[in-house]
Amino acid sequence: MHRKEKKSIDINNFEVSLPLPVHKNFTYSWHETLENGVRVVAPVGRRLMSGVIIKTLDKRKKDFEFEIKPLKQILDSKPFFSPETIKLAQWLSSYYLHPLGEVFKTMAPPKSAESTTKKKVSLSTNIDSLLALPTKPSLADLVIQIFSRRNKLNKTTFETKLKQQCKENGLNYQESKEKITKSKLIIIENEISYKESFGGDKALNNCFPVLPVLKGKTPEYSLNSDQEHVINEINDDLKKKESPAFLLHGVTGSGKTEVYLKLIEQHIFSSHEEGKAQAQALVLVPEIALTPQMTKVFEERFPGQVLVVHSGLTDKARWENLQDIQSGKVSVLIGARSAVFAPFAKLRLIIVDEEHDNSYKQTTKFSYNGRDVAVVRAKFEKAFIVLGSATPSLESYWNAQTGKYKLLRLSKRALGNPLPQIDIISVKSKLKGESIQANQGKDQLLGSQPSSTSLDPRILKALSENLKAQQQSIVLVNRRGYAYYLIDKKTQETVVCPNCSITLTVHKNNSSLTCHYCGYNKALALFIKEAGESNEYLALGYGSENCEATLKSYFPSARIARLDSDISQNRESLESTLEQFRKQEIDILVGTQILAKGHDFPKVTLMILMEVDDILNFPDLRAGERTFQLLVQAAGRVGRNKYKGKVLVQTVRPEHFILKSALNHDYFEFVKRELMIRKAHGHPPFGKLIHLEMNGSQPSLVKNTIQKLSKWLEKWLENQPNTFEDIKIIGPYTPAIEKIRARHRQQILFSSPDYKKLNFILNHTLKQFSKQRDIRLKIDIDPQSMM
């Protein structure tokens, strides 16, 4: 009789990326072959973490100088991340100087894998332990009986079964439990179980109904000659395999959306077969507020083939939509910035609407620009991309001028109606305020009488005439809240947030002082009471609440509503307000810049822009560009149908060249002047910027740490004068807002026309930074704000 030889199991080793703040990967083993892009669970010290396999290693276990731990669990039966998205993640990590594991974590949808920790009990294989229990009836027999069907149980299940067995056999439960535990008859251990939150692979293959598939041709929509020319230019270039990136510069109302729809019809649905899309498109929009409008238009054209993802959806809904995209069941995905990471089956076309908008910039945790990521993803996926805007960013325009993109133009409105007339309302600079004292009643602290208003009489007259004509108006103010800040009349000091170096905004609706940076909130009545009866304050500035209240006092019979970020935080309120305005159930809509972005309101004929000087005077290199974009985009919301539109801009700087360029809808005059200024200072698009920030709770520690880093950097660069002579370093310096969320900030700004050199320097600098308690380091590549 021959003894069977034990079959050897091949152990494979893998490089795994884990969501840790370190720029390195980790090695683990598994007894099966696994593909790159599969998500796994790996032991990290005493913890278990989900990670991504990015490489299979050739080395066997014996070739390593360290012990290789086995993976705990495999989360996917097939790769969650495709080769293209792995390549994208690696580019993101390199370009944005961010750990690869944390990049993967950002790219995966929320709760795509969730874990549960439970205590598990199993039967020991130590026979001596069984024999050491002389109890009659034998406790060993009872325990073996408990595990007769399953070799591992939840601790609570085991205890319930043991209690039942002790009761049936007349044994004391607590004594029996102690004896069993001490004898090591059982093994108790923590087990972390990972599973797909909403069904995982089974959900992907079985649980979703097949959505309706388009049959036959989509409805025909006629294009004007300019739109047809743009479509033909794109198609000709694609046939020649030229210019996979296109910049579509179209004036507001020129029909850019119709161009997007036609491209999707031709390149996505022309090859559509029964059952599954042969190609897919991604449509990015800058704001959640724009997704319902965009989705409605696309769903009407491509019924059953459009899905949406954004942070306003529940995690479950978002995950289900992404799985339908990954499986290829639907063809078009619309979403805000994070949708750029969606797992497509076959991505053919990416559209970035309002590509200039700074909402595409993610500023917290992993900082990236969704527009720029979309361009890189299109390259890796061998897809083509269309960036659309009436006011392209200077970076995109310059890319078109230098041949990286192809510039296409729609210079007239689609319906032939003229662009709205823009009039400047010149006013003198004067800041009015409301007096607030401790002896006022709680309900009389704000707005006890019609507010001192910044609205010029000419604006009030225009609003009155528009109401009589039964047409709609939008009034845009720069900030939400009732007043910008409180100021002590005696000391002339403003009331600032205790956690941030920023003034508290006065809100009337909840009678509070609020910090829009950290969320600090204090009842206005309590603040005034604590300040003392002798103190008197002025509420200065003109926020959206104040504007709404003022207009209601002037036009009591008008239907007036407000839409700002206070309202839009509630998605139902946001959609309800926009829908009411579209149905003409609101006469005047007051709001912040959210109303200037891409909306289509057919009966809006008057746009009022208040206090644009606040944006123009902002201490930031992009202040002028943002002001021009706001003016032109806001003007584009009016006169989009058969009605003639008008825009009134109230300002104290009527002669400024940016206002004059906007007055004439002259994008190219603005670009010409602005590029001259940027070039003189080496600012984007002529140079790259990197922002390095250190922050901590102790200001002296933050300053000392960044000074040490700065001195080391200065000496290191002195030793290589010829290599880095075109690198400019400003700082360390204290930013305009020195403290946010009780953490003090210090910054260094790096600039150079050569990004590779900047990247090399920052990489080298990061290696010198030894992590200290209470000091956080933040790197922002291509910052959109210097604040």
Summary of the structure (lengths in Angstrom):
residues: 787
radius of gyration: 31.6
end to end distance: 82.0
largest distance: 108.4
contacts: 2527
relative contact order: 0.08
helix: 35%
strand: 24%
